[in-house]
Amino acid sequence: MKKNALKIAALLLAAGLLFNSCKKEQDTITVGFDSMNLGENGYINDQAVTIADIAFTNDYNQEYSSFSGFAFSSLNDVETEGYANQYSVFNAKNNGNQFAVAYDGGEYGPVAFEFTDGAARKIKSFEVCNNTYAALSTKNGDAYAKKFEDGDYFAANIIGYDKDGNETGKVTYYLVDYRNGKSVILDSWKKVDLTSLGKVTKIQISLESTDNGEWGMNTPAYICIDNIIYVD
């Protein structure tokens, strides 16, 4: 009888753990961009968007057809250099997957996204990849930026903020890394663990490079992101 009671207790405990696991899984939300209508160009650069309580800002300059904040795209031309290819992810195998292009520039400062209701949530991760304009600039150099050499890097600082505007932490991810004899240019989607940031209401993405001039960073200030996972 005692052994049977222990077995029943063990089964009940396992069932409870399974239930809790399913509940936690149901509370996890993934924010992607595949449902967006990108039109015949394969990108949009003039719309602020809210998906699953996350607001993605966009500041569009109609005179120059340029933007800061977020654009959205499915393009993956990994060969064409220059500004005209600013909406492509540097991933030849992207195959139509839609993503956000973050531009860390303009008069509004570093690019950020935030929860519209002001509630703090734990963002578990999101995926990053190089933007083609930025990647080929570091690889080959261009009219404004140098070809990367040993010791150079291009990195994303991902910073969390709470409801009072206080920084909760920072995660740095190297998109291009020529330090210590390496020559890495990220050309596939990689998941970045953001659990160390704790609960946040806003995420800021600030890009940095070893190539800088009188007016700031010379490396094109772009990064592609996708599949933001958070716990509601």
Secondary structure, 3 states (H helix, E strand, C coil): CHHHHHHHHHHHHHHHHHHHHHHHHHCEEEECCCCCCCCCCCEECCCCEEECCEEECEEEECCCCEEEEEEEECECCCCCCCHHHCCEECCCCCCCCCEEEEECCCCCCCEEEEECCCCCEEEEEEEEECEHHHHHHHHHCCCCCCCCCCCCEEEEEEEEECCCCCEEEEEEEEEEECHHHCCEECCCCEEEECHHHCEECEEEEEEEECCEECCEECCCCEEEEEEEEEEC
